[in-house]
Amino acid sequence: MSERRDAHAAAAGASAGGAGRGPAGGNDEPAQAAVRGAMAAMAALLAITVAWWALALWPVPGVPPAWLERARQVCFNAGPSGLPDASGWILLVGQPIGMLAVLMVIAGDAVREGLVRARERSAGRVALAAGAGVVVAGTALAVVRVAGAPGDSEWLEAARAEVPATYPRLDRRLPAIELVDQHGDAFTWERIAGRPALLTFGFGHCETVCPMTVMNARRVQDRFRGEGREMALVVITLDPWRDTPSRLPALARQFHLGGEGSHAHAEEGGEDARSFLLSGTVDDVNAALDALQVARERVPRTGDIVHPALVYLLDAEGTVVYAASGHADLIEELARRM
């Protein structure tokens, strides 16, 4: 009798235990999915952070591609040395911290549970070690990159000093062009004959390379004018689809080249007489850019133009003497060699 009661009790206990595991087992699958999702989010966060830091700091031999320079300027306010400024560093550091904070608010319990489970398994421990290794290696590489890079002022000085006395001359004659300026007048090279000139390129929707290049060219122009030496500045649009002749006055004001309402001042020989912003039909502009050997590529999805920061230095006889990047000190040094 006693054995029968013990058997019944054991069976009842087993039944009760099975009933207790049933609901738990049913609720365990959503918990497992939450843990897997949290771990996948952690892996994605690490990958995004690595890509973000690589975009900002990865060293590129030679001249970086135009798209990379633009991305670093837009995303991290990178200076001439290629390193982010203070706001760029805040963004670089704050991005992973902010993403991790959001993840912990949304799924903190699942993240902690996933880390505990990962430490209990050999594969999980390998994955955690690999993640930690990526963080340590990335931090070390970032430190080396920053420690080995000069400051912006040092970079500009070094770049200027590296321009050799044998810097190659182009000595190309200017091709004929059929464009109009911001005042609606036809433009020919005769309008700048007898004085040196800077010729550069940009477009109205550009927010980084173009304004910087035009600004630096104007800076050199002002330095020469302060010495009593007149220098013309010519800017040709790279985007004739949007920078039509009717938009040139507003665009000239945007680039501080003198826009609508300044024509009389230009005719009197004032500051606006030294600066020209040119456009025309799409075919005429592209023909001029091709003749001047200006590399560019239009992005169909956005309409933006990928292009280098290019400045041609022209002598008083209408010869393209040098090609320079868009840094003011470099432009000035080459201009003084003409």
C-alpha positions in Angstrom: 0.0 0.0 0.0 2.8 2.4 0.9 4.7 1.6 -2.3 1.5 2.2 -4.3 1.0 5.6 -2.7 4.6 6.5 -3.4 4.2 5.6 -7.0 1.1 7.7 -7.4 2.8 10.6 -5.7 5.8 10.3 -8.0 3.5 10.2 -11.0 1.6 13.2 -9.8 4.9 15.0 -9.2 6.1 14.2 -12.7 2.8 15.3 -14.2 2.9 18.5 -12.2 6.5 19.1 -13.2 5.6 18.5 -16.9 2.7 20.9 -16.6 5.0 23.5 -15.0 7.6 23.1 -17.9 5.0 23.4 -20.6 4.1 27.1 -20.1 7.8 27.9 -19.4 8.9 26.1 -22.5 6.2 28.0 -24.5 7.4 31.3 -23.1 11.1 30.5 -23.6 11.1 30.8 -27.4 10.2 34.5 -27.5 12.9 35.1 -24.9 15.4 33.2 -27.0 14.5 35.3 -30.0 14.9 38.5 -28.0 18.4 37.4 -26.9 19.4 36.5 -30.5 18.1 39.8 -31.7 20.0 41.7 -29.1 23.2 39.9 -30.0 22.7 40.6 -33.6 22.2 44.3 -32.8 25.4 44.3 -30.8 27.3 42.8 -33.8 25.7 45.3 -36.1 26.6 48.2 -33.8 30.2 47.0 -33.7 30.3 46.7 -37.5 28.8 50.2 -38.0 31.3 51.7 -35.6 34.2 50.1 -37.3 33.0 51.4 -40.7 32.3 54.9 -39.3 35.8 55.2 -37.8 37.4 53.8 -40.9 35.6 56.3 -43.0 37.0 59.1 -40.8 40.5 57.9 -40.2 41.6 55.2 -42.7 44.9 56.5 -44.3 44.8 56.8 -48.1 48.1 57.0 -49.9 48.4 60.0 -52.3 45.4 62.2 -53.0 42.2 60.8 -51.5 39.3 60.3 -54.0 37.0 63.3 -54.3 34.0 61.3 -52.7 36.1 60.5 -49.7 37.3 64.0 -49.1 33.7 65.3 -49.4 32.4 62.6 -47.1 35.0 63.4 -44.4 34.3 67.2 -44.7 30.5 66.7 -44.5 30.4 64.1 -41.8 33.4 65.0 -39.6 34.4 68.6 -40.6 37.8 67.3 -41.6 40.5 69.9 -42.2 43.3 69.9 -44.7 45.2 67.3 -42.7 42.2 64.9 -43.2 41.5 64.6 -39.4 38.1 65.6 -37.8 37.7 68.8 -35.9 36.3 68.9 -32.4 32.7 68.5 -33.5 33.8 65.5 -35.7 35.5 63.8 -32.8 32.4 64.3 -30.6 30.4 62.6 -33.4 32.8 59.8 -33.7 32.8 59.0 -30.0 29.2 59.8 -29.4 27.8 57.7 -32.2 28.7 54.2 -30.7 27.9 55.4 -27.2 24.5 56.7 -28.2 23.6 53.6 -30.2 24.6 51.4 -27.3 22.6 53.5 -24.9 19.5 53.2 -27.1 20.0 49.4 -27.4 20.3 49.0 -23.6 17.1 51.0 -23.1 15.2 48.9 -25.6 16.6 45.5 -24.8 19.0 45.7 -21.9 17.8 42.5 -20.2 18.2 40.5 -23.5 21.7 42.0 -24.0 22.9 41.0 -20.5 21.3 37.5 -20.9 23.1 37.1 -24.2 26.4 38.1 -22.8 26.0 35.6 -19.9 25.1 32.8 -22.3 28.0 33.7 -24.6 30.5 33.4 -21.7 29.1 29.9 -21.0 29.9 28.6 -24.5 33.2 28.2 -26.2 32.0 29.7 -29.5 30.5 32.6 -27.6 33.8 33.2 -25.8 35.6 33.2 -29.1 33.1 35.7 -30.5 33.4 38.0 -27.5 37.2 37.8 -27.7 37.1 38.7 -31.4 34.9 41.7 -30.7 37.1 42.9 -27.9 40.1 42.4 -30.2 38.5 44.5 -32.9 37.9 47.3 -30.4 41.4 47.2 -29.0 43.1 47.0 -32.5 40.9 49.8 -33.8 41.7 52.0 -30.9 45.4 51.4 -31.3 45.3 52.1 -35.0 43.3 55.3 -34.4 45.9 56.5 -31.9 48.7 55.8 -34.3 46.9 57.6 -37.1 46.2 60.7 -35.0 49.6 60.8 -33.4 51.3 60.6 -36.8 49.2 63.2 -38.6 50.2 66.9 -38.6 47.8 69.6 -37.6 46.0 71.6 -40.3 48.4 74.5 -40.1 51.4 72.2 -40.1 49.9 70.3 -43.1 49.5 73.4 -45.1 53.0 74.6 -44.3 54.5 71.2 -45.2 52.4 71.0 -48.4 53.7 74.5 -49.4 57.3 73.6 -48.6 57.0 70.4 -50.7 56.3 72.3 -53.9 59.6 71.9 -55.7 61.3 74.5 -57.9 60.7 72.1 -60.8 56.9 72.0 -60.2 55.6 71.0 -63.7 54.3 73.8 -65.9 51.4 73.1 -68.3 51.9 76.0 -70.7 48.7 75.3 -72.6 46.8 77.9 -74.5 43.2 78.6 -73.4 40.6 77.0 -75.7 37.8 79.1 -77.1 34.6 79.0 -75.1 31.0 80.3 -75.6 29.6 81.1 -72.2 27.9 84.0 -70.4 28.7 85.7 -67.1 26.5 86.6 -64.1 25.6 89.9 -65.8 24.3 88.1 -68.9 27.2 89.3 -71.0 29.1 87.0 -73.4 32.4 86.0 -72.0 35.7 85.7 -73.9 39.2 85.4 -72.6 39.9 88.9 -74.0 38.0 90.3 -71.0 40.8 89.2 -68.6 43.7 89.8 -71.0 46.7 91.7 -69.7 46.5 90.4 -66.1 47.1 87.1 -64.4 44.0 85.1 -63.5 42.7 82.2 -61.5 40.3 79.8 -63.1 38.3 77.3 -61.0 35.1 75.3 -61.1 32.1 74.6 -58.9 28.4 74.4 -58.7 25.6 76.0 -56.6 24.4 72.9 -54.8 27.9 72.0 -53.6 28.3 72.6 -49.9 32.0 71.7 -49.2 34.7 71.5 -51.9 33.3 74.3 -54.2 32.8 77.1 -51.6 36.2 76.3 -50.0 38.0 76.4 -53.4 36.3 79.6 -54.5 37.0 81.2 -51.1 40.7 80.3 -51.2 41.0 81.6 -54.8 39.3 84.9 -53.7 41.7 85.0 -50.7 44.7 84.9 -53.1 43.1 87.4 -55.3 42.7 89.8 -52.3 46.3 89.3 -51.3 47.5 90.3 -54.7 45.2 93.2 -54.8 46.5 94.4 -51.5 49.9 94.6 -53.1 48.6 96.6 -56.0 48.5 93.7 -58.4 45.3 93.0 -60.2 44.3 89.4 -60.6 41.1 88.2 -62.3 39.0 85.2 -61.0 36.9 83.1 -63.3 34.6 80.4 -62.0 32.9 78.0 -64.5 29.9 76.0 -63.3 30.1 72.2 -63.4 26.3 71.9 -63.3 24.8 73.6 -66.3 21.6 71.7 -65.7 20.8 73.7 -62.6 23.2 76.6 -62.7 21.5 78.2 -65.7 22.4 81.7 -66.8 19.3 83.1 -65.1 20.5 81.7 -61.8 24.0 83.1 -62.0 23.3 86.4 -60.2 22.1 84.6 -57.1 24.9 82.1 -57.3 27.5 84.9 -57.7 26.2 86.4 -54.5 26.4 83.0 -52.9 30.1 82.8 -53.9 30.7 86.5 -53.1 31.6 87.2 -56.7 29.2 90.1 -57.3 25.6 89.4 -58.5 22.6 91.2 -59.8 22.8 95.0 -59.3 26.6 95.2 -59.4 27.0 95.5 -63.2 27.5 99.3 -63.0 30.2 98.8 -60.4 31.9 96.3 -62.7 31.9 98.7 -65.6 33.6 101.3 -63.4 36.4 98.9 -62.8 35.5 98.0 -59.2 35.9 94.7 -57.4 33.2 92.9 -59.5 35.1 93.6 -62.7 37.7 91.1 -61.5 35.4 88.2 -60.9 33.3 86.2 -63.4 30.9 83.3 -62.9 30.1 81.5 -66.2 27.4 79.2 -67.5 25.6 78.6 -70.7 23.8 75.8 -72.4 24.6 72.2 -71.2 26.4 71.5 -74.4 28.5 74.7 -74.3 29.5 74.3 -70.7 30.4 70.6 -71.1 32.4 71.5 -74.3 34.3 74.2 -72.4 35.0 71.8 -69.5 36.2 69.1 -71.8 38.5 71.5 -73.7 39.9 72.6 -70.3 40.4 68.9 -69.3 38.3 69.1 -66.2 37.6 65.7 -64.7 34.1 65.4 -63.3 31.2 62.9 -63.0 27.5 63.6 -62.5 25.6 61.5 -60.1 22.2 60.9 -61.8 20.3 60.2 -58.5 21.2 63.5 -56.9 22.5 65.6 -59.8 25.6 66.4 -57.8 29.0 66.6 -59.5 32.0 64.6 -58.2 35.1 66.7 -59.1 38.6 67.6 -57.8 39.4 70.9 -56.1 41.1 72.3 -59.2 42.5 75.8 -59.8 44.3 76.8 -63.1 46.7 79.7 -62.9 46.7 81.8 -66.1 49.3 84.4 -67.1 48.6 87.7 -68.7 49.0 86.3 -72.1 46.2 83.7 -71.7 48.3 80.7 -71.1 47.4 78.0 -68.5 50.7 77.9 -66.6 50.0 75.7 -63.6 47.3 73.5 -62.1 46.9 73.5 -58.3 44.7 72.1 -55.6 42.4 74.4 -53.8 44.6 75.4 -50.9 45.2 79.2 -50.7 48.9 79.0 -49.8 49.7 76.6 -52.6 47.8 78.8 -55.1 49.6 81.9 -53.9 53.1 80.3 -54.2 52.5 79.2 -57.8 50.9 82.5 -58.7 54.1 84.3 -57.5 56.2 82.1 -59.8 54.4 83.3 -63.0 
